[in-house]
Amino acid sequence: MGSETKYCLDTSGLSTPLEFMPEDIHSSIWTKISGLITEGTFAVTTEIYEELGHLPGPIGDCIKANESDLQLELEDDSWPWQEYLEHYEQMKVKYESVISEYNGNRKGTIGLKDLTIIALAKTLGIPVISSEKKTNLDQASDKRQKIPDICGQEGVVHMSFNELLRAEEIRS
């Protein structure tokens, strides 16, 4: 784990902004994001790293070139992986009713991969970056919850890509 690790990264934290702010148009922003990746600013689980590895272009190449700086491996004693596993197992039970894989892949639910990044953020005490929006209060229930909803219940800060840009003082 990098000494400068400040954020856990969900795939949507980069994939959605890439879709709406392509690297060829917003190159200065993405160059700075690549710099954060190479500095070890982000941490991801194996499951999220596998998804991030499919991102196209220079940002995808940067992710692939910095796998060891991003991905935290189980049984690597440089971070509290046992605590991570405990959080993950507790969350799987606590949020069973809103986990997609346990509920016929119902829309508006959270996936097990998403749960891994929340458990990692909780373990490391750092925010999660994703593009997901909190469920509307009238729709929030034991049936529909997303990353920001679970983060809130677990005491984990959730940030959007724009909030990351502001926090890191990245401007185009």
KOLPARO-161865 format. One record per residue (C-alpha): x, y, z; residue number from 0. Coordinates in nm, 2 decimals, always signed. Example, Ala and Ser with C-alpha at 12.3 -4.5 7.8 and 13.67 -1.06 7.14 Angstrom:
! residues 2
<r c1="+1.23" c2="-0.45" c3="+0.78" pos="0"/>
<r c1="+1.37" c2="-0.11" c3="+0.71" pos="1"/>
This chain:
! residues 172
<r c1="+0.00" c2="+0.00" c3="+0.00" pos="0"/>
<r c1="+0.14" c2="+0.34" c3="-0.10" pos="1"/>
<r c1="+0.23" c2="+0.58" c3="+0.18" pos="2"/>
<r c1="+0.01" c2="+0.84" c3="+0.00" pos="3"/>
<r c1="-0.30" c2="+0.63" c3="-0.03" pos="4"/>
<r c1="-0.59" c2="+0.87" c3="+0.03" pos="5"/>
<r c1="-0.89" c2="+0.72" c3="-0.16" pos="6"/>
<r c1="-1.05" c2="+0.39" c3="-0.25" pos="7"/>
<r c1="-1.16" c2="+0.38" c3="-0.61" pos="8"/>
<r c1="-1.48" c2="+0.22" c3="-0.75" pos="9"/>
<r c1="-1.47" c2="+0.15" c3="-1.12" pos="10"/>
<r c1="-1.75" c2="+0.41" c3="-1.18" pos="11"/>
<r c1="-1.53" c2="+0.67" c3="-1.02" pos="12"/>
<r c1="-1.32" c2="+0.67" c3="-1.34" pos="13"/>
<r c1="-1.54" c2="+0.50" c3="-1.61" pos="14"/>
<r c1="-1.83" c2="+0.74" c3="-1.59" pos="15"/>
<r c1="-1.61" c2="+1.06" c3="-1.60" pos="16"/>
<r c1="-1.42" c2="+0.91" c3="-1.89" pos="17"/>
<r c1="-1.74" c2="+0.87" c3="-2.08" pos="18"/>
<r c1="-1.84" c2="+1.23" c3="-2.03" pos="19"/>
<r c1="-1.50" c2="+1.39" c3="-2.02" pos="20"/>
<r c1="-1.29" c2="+1.20" c3="-2.28" pos="21"/>
<r c1="-0.91" c2="+1.21" c3="-2.24" pos="22"/>
<r c1="-0.86" c2="+1.36" c3="-2.58" pos="23"/>
<r c1="-1.07" c2="+1.67" c3="-2.49" pos="24"/>
<r c1="-0.99" c2="+1.69" c3="-2.11" pos="25"/>
<r c1="-0.63" c2="+1.58" c3="-2.13" pos="26"/>
<r c1="-0.49" c2="+1.80" c3="-1.85" pos="27"/>
<r c1="-0.74" c2="+1.65" c3="-1.60" pos="28"/>
<r c1="-0.66" c2="+1.29" c3="-1.70" pos="29"/>
<r c1="-0.29" c2="+1.36" c3="-1.69" pos="30"/>
<r c1="-0.32" c2="+1.47" c3="-1.33" pos="31"/>
<r c1="-0.54" c2="+1.17" c3="-1.25" pos="32"/>
<r c1="-0.27" c2="+0.94" c3="-1.40" pos="33"/>
<r c1="-0.02" c2="+1.12" c3="-1.17" pos="34"/>
<r c1="-0.24" c2="+1.04" c3="-0.87" pos="35"/>
<r c1="-0.24" c2="+0.67" c3="-0.98" pos="36"/>
<r c1="+0.13" c2="+0.65" c3="-1.02" pos="37"/>
<r c1="+0.18" c2="+0.82" c3="-0.68" pos="38"/>
<r c1="-0.02" c2="+0.55" c3="-0.51" pos="39"/>
<r c1="-0.31" c2="+0.78" c3="-0.41" pos="40"/>
<r c1="-0.57" c2="+0.51" c3="-0.48" pos="41"/>
<r c1="-0.63" c2="+0.17" c3="-0.34" pos="42"/>
<r c1="-0.86" c2="-0.10" c3="-0.49" pos="43"/>
<r c1="-0.96" c2="-0.46" c3="-0.43" pos="44"/>
<r c1="-0.87" c2="-0.73" c3="-0.67" pos="45"/>
<r c1="-1.23" c2="-0.74" c3="-0.79" pos="46"/>
<r c1="-1.23" c2="-0.36" c3="-0.87" pos="47"/>
<r c1="-0.88" c2="-0.38" c3="-1.03" pos="48"/>
<r c1="-1.01" c2="-0.64" c3="-1.27" pos="49"/>
<r c1="-1.29" c2="-0.40" c3="-1.38" pos="50"/>
<r c1="-1.05" c2="-0.10" c3="-1.40" pos="51"/>
<r c1="-0.82" c2="-0.30" c3="-1.62" pos="52"/>
<r c1="-1.08" c2="-0.28" c3="-1.90" pos="53"/>
<r c1="-1.07" c2="+0.10" c3="-1.92" pos="54"/>
<r c1="-0.95" c2="+0.21" c3="-2.26" pos="55"/>
<r c1="-0.68" c2="+0.46" c3="-2.36" pos="56"/>
<r c1="-0.40" c2="+0.62" c3="-2.16" pos="57"/>
<r c1="-0.58" c2="+0.60" c3="-1.83" pos="58"/>
<r c1="-0.64" c2="+0.22" c3="-1.88" pos="59"/>
<r c1="-0.27" c2="+0.18" c3="-1.97" pos="60"/>
<r c1="-0.17" c2="+0.38" c3="-1.66" pos="61"/>
<r c1="-0.39" c2="+0.15" c3="-1.44" pos="62"/>
<r c1="-0.23" c2="-0.16" c3="-1.59" pos="63"/>
<r c1="+0.12" c2="-0.02" c3="-1.55" pos="64"/>
<r c1="+0.06" c2="+0.05" c3="-1.18" pos="65"/>
<r c1="-0.12" c2="-0.26" c3="-1.06" pos="66"/>
<r c1="+0.11" c2="-0.31" c3="-0.76" pos="67"/>
<r c1="+0.04" c2="+0.05" c3="-0.65" pos="68"/>
<r c1="-0.33" c2="+0.02" c3="-0.68" pos="69"/>
<r c1="-0.44" c2="-0.34" c3="-0.59" pos="70"/>
<r c1="-0.42" c2="-0.46" c3="-0.23" pos="71"/>
<r c1="-0.37" c2="-0.83" c3="-0.21" pos="72"/>
<r c1="-0.50" c2="-1.06" c3="+0.07" pos="73"/>
<r c1="-0.23" c2="-1.20" c3="+0.29" pos="74"/>
<r c1="+0.00" c2="-0.90" c3="+0.22" pos="75"/>
<r c1="+0.09" c2="-0.79" c3="+0.57" pos="76"/>
<r c1="+0.15" c2="-0.43" c3="+0.46" pos="77"/>
<r c1="-0.22" c2="-0.36" c3="+0.53" pos="78"/>
<r c1="-0.48" c2="-0.50" c3="+0.77" pos="79"/>
<r c1="-0.63" c2="-0.75" c3="+0.53" pos="80"/>
<r c1="-0.78" c2="-0.97" c3="+0.81" pos="81"/>
<r c1="-0.98" c2="-0.66" c3="+0.93" pos="82"/>
<r c1="-1.09" c2="-0.60" c3="+0.57" pos="83"/>
<r c1="-1.22" c2="-0.96" c3="+0.54" pos="84"/>
<r c1="-1.41" c2="-0.92" c3="+0.87" pos="85"/>
<r c1="-1.58" c2="-0.60" c3="+0.74" pos="86"/>
<r c1="-1.66" c2="-0.76" c3="+0.41" pos="87"/>
<r c1="-1.82" c2="-1.07" c3="+0.57" pos="88"/>
<r c1="-2.02" c2="-0.86" c3="+0.82" pos="89"/>
<r c1="-2.15" c2="-0.64" c3="+0.53" pos="90"/>
<r c1="-2.25" c2="-0.94" c3="+0.32" pos="91"/>
<r c1="-2.48" c2="-1.05" c3="+0.61" pos="92"/>
<r c1="-2.60" c2="-0.70" c3="+0.71" pos="93"/>
<r c1="-2.69" c2="-0.59" c3="+0.35" pos="94"/>
<r c1="-2.80" c2="-0.92" c3="+0.21" pos="95"/>
<r c1="-3.14" c2="-0.78" c3="+0.11" pos="96"/>
<r c1="-2.98" c2="-0.52" c3="-0.12" pos="97"/>
<r c1="-2.70" c2="-0.72" c3="-0.27" pos="98"/>
<r c1="-2.77" c2="-0.78" c3="-0.63" pos="99"/>
<r c1="-2.62" c2="-1.13" c3="-0.65" pos="100"/>
<r c1="-2.85" c2="-1.25" c3="-0.37" pos="101"/>
<r c1="-3.16" c2="-1.09" c3="-0.52" pos="102"/>
<r c1="-3.18" c2="-1.20" c3="-0.88" pos="103"/>
<r c1="-2.96" c2="-0.90" c3="-0.99" pos="104"/>
<r c1="-3.25" c2="-0.66" c3="-0.90" pos="105"/>
<r c1="-3.20" c2="-0.31" c3="-1.03" pos="106"/>
<r c1="-3.10" c2="-0.04" c3="-0.77" pos="107"/>
<r c1="-2.90" c2="-0.29" c3="-0.56" pos="108"/>
<r c1="-2.54" c2="-0.31" c3="-0.47" pos="109"/>
<r c1="-2.30" c2="-0.57" c3="-0.61" pos="110"/>
<r c1="-2.06" c2="-0.78" c3="-0.41" pos="111"/>
<r c1="-1.77" c2="-0.61" c3="-0.60" pos="112"/>
<r c1="-1.90" c2="-0.27" c3="-0.48" pos="113"/>
<r c1="-1.92" c2="-0.40" c3="-0.12" pos="114"/>
<r c1="-1.55" c2="-0.49" c3="-0.14" pos="115"/>
<r c1="-1.45" c2="-0.13" c3="-0.20" pos="116"/>
<r c1="-1.66" c2="-0.01" c3="+0.09" pos="117"/>
<r c1="-1.51" c2="-0.27" c3="+0.32" pos="118"/>
<r c1="-1.16" c2="-0.16" c3="+0.20" pos="119"/>
<r c1="-1.24" c2="+0.21" c3="+0.26" pos="120"/>
<r c1="-1.38" c2="+0.13" c3="+0.61" pos="121"/>
<r c1="-1.07" c2="-0.07" c3="+0.69" pos="122"/>
<r c1="-0.83" c2="+0.20" c3="+0.57" pos="123"/>
<r c1="-1.04" c2="+0.49" c3="+0.70" pos="124"/>
<r c1="-1.04" c2="+0.67" c3="+0.37" pos="125"/>
<r c1="-1.32" c2="+0.78" c3="+0.13" pos="126"/>
<r c1="-1.46" c2="+0.59" c3="-0.17" pos="127"/>
<r c1="-1.47" c2="+0.76" c3="-0.51" pos="128"/>
<r c1="-1.76" c2="+0.65" c3="-0.73" pos="129"/>
<r c1="-2.01" c2="+0.81" c3="-0.97" pos="130"/>
<r c1="-2.31" c2="+0.66" c3="-0.79" pos="131"/>
<r c1="-2.57" c2="+0.89" c3="-0.64" pos="132"/>
<r c1="-2.74" c2="+0.83" c3="-0.31" pos="133"/>
<r c1="-3.08" c2="+0.67" c3="-0.33" pos="134"/>
<r c1="-3.37" c2="+0.92" c3="-0.30" pos="135"/>
<r c1="-3.49" c2="+0.91" c3="+0.06" pos="136"/>
<r c1="-3.85" c2="+0.80" c3="-0.04" pos="137"/>
<r c1="-3.70" c2="+0.52" c3="-0.24" pos="138"/>
<r c1="-3.43" c2="+0.41" c3="+0.01" pos="139"/>
<r c1="-3.54" c2="+0.09" c3="+0.16" pos="140"/>
<r c1="-3.42" c2="-0.26" c3="+0.25" pos="141"/>
<r c1="-3.46" c2="-0.34" c3="-0.12" pos="142"/>
<r c1="-3.27" c2="-0.05" c3="-0.30" pos="143"/>
<r c1="-2.94" c2="+0.09" c3="-0.19" pos="144"/>
<r c1="-2.62" c2="+0.20" c3="-0.37" pos="145"/>
<r c1="-2.26" c2="+0.26" c3="-0.27" pos="146"/>
<r c1="-2.32" c2="+0.61" c3="-0.12" pos="147"/>
<r c1="-2.61" c2="+0.47" c3="+0.09" pos="148"/>
<r c1="-2.40" c2="+0.18" c3="+0.23" pos="149"/>
<r c1="-2.10" c2="+0.42" c3="+0.29" pos="150"/>
<r c1="-2.32" c2="+0.65" c3="+0.50" pos="151"/>
<r c1="-2.44" c2="+0.36" c3="+0.71" pos="152"/>
<r c1="-2.08" c2="+0.23" c3="+0.76" pos="153"/>
<r c1="-1.93" c2="+0.57" c3="+0.84" pos="154"/>
<r c1="-1.73" c2="+0.58" c3="+0.52" pos="155"/>
<r c1="-1.70" c2="+0.91" c3="+0.33" pos="156"/>
<r c1="-1.83" c2="+0.89" c3="-0.03" pos="157"/>
<r c1="-1.70" c2="+1.13" c3="-0.29" pos="158"/>
<r c1="-1.79" c2="+1.20" c3="-0.65" pos="159"/>
<r c1="-1.52" c2="+1.25" c3="-0.92" pos="160"/>
<r c1="-1.58" c2="+1.63" c3="-0.91" pos="161"/>
<r c1="-1.53" c2="+1.62" c3="-0.53" pos="162"/>
<r c1="-1.20" c2="+1.44" c3="-0.59" pos="163"/>
<r c1="-1.09" c2="+1.70" c3="-0.84" pos="164"/>
<r c1="-1.17" c2="+1.98" c3="-0.59" pos="165"/>
<r c1="-1.00" c2="+1.80" c3="-0.30" pos="166"/>
<r c1="-0.69" c2="+1.75" c3="-0.51" pos="167"/>
<r c1="-0.72" c2="+2.10" c3="-0.66" pos="168"/>
<r c1="-0.72" c2="+1.97" c3="-1.01" pos="169"/>
<r c1="-0.85" c2="+2.22" c3="-1.27" pos="170"/>
<r c1="-0.86" c2="+2.19" c3="-1.65" pos="171"/>
